[in-house]
């Protein structure tokens, strides 16, 4: 296609410093993604995810557009992509990993 060049071609004339800045910025962007971007980065379609979650494709599309959802739904989505969900609360004096209350109850039962 006319007017399209590969990323390597675009950065060919960049200085080493500029290339390093580009790589650093790309790393930041990879750590901050919307759900649909994460799914695409994991090379999964909405249809594939829907089958794994046992829902229809429109339900996956709706989930990806939501700004507010149940943690359990987000956890299932992330696990269907092959990951695990961790929630961390950050405070000026430090961070705390929040554990699922069900998992906390299971741990307490095992410790008793």
Secondary structure, DSSP 8 states (H G I E B T S, - for coil): -TT---HHHHTTT--HHHHHHHHHHHHHHHHS--HHHHHHHTT--HHHHHHHHTS-HHHHHHHHH-SS--HHHHHHHHHHTT----EEEEETTEEEEE--HHHHHHHHHHH-
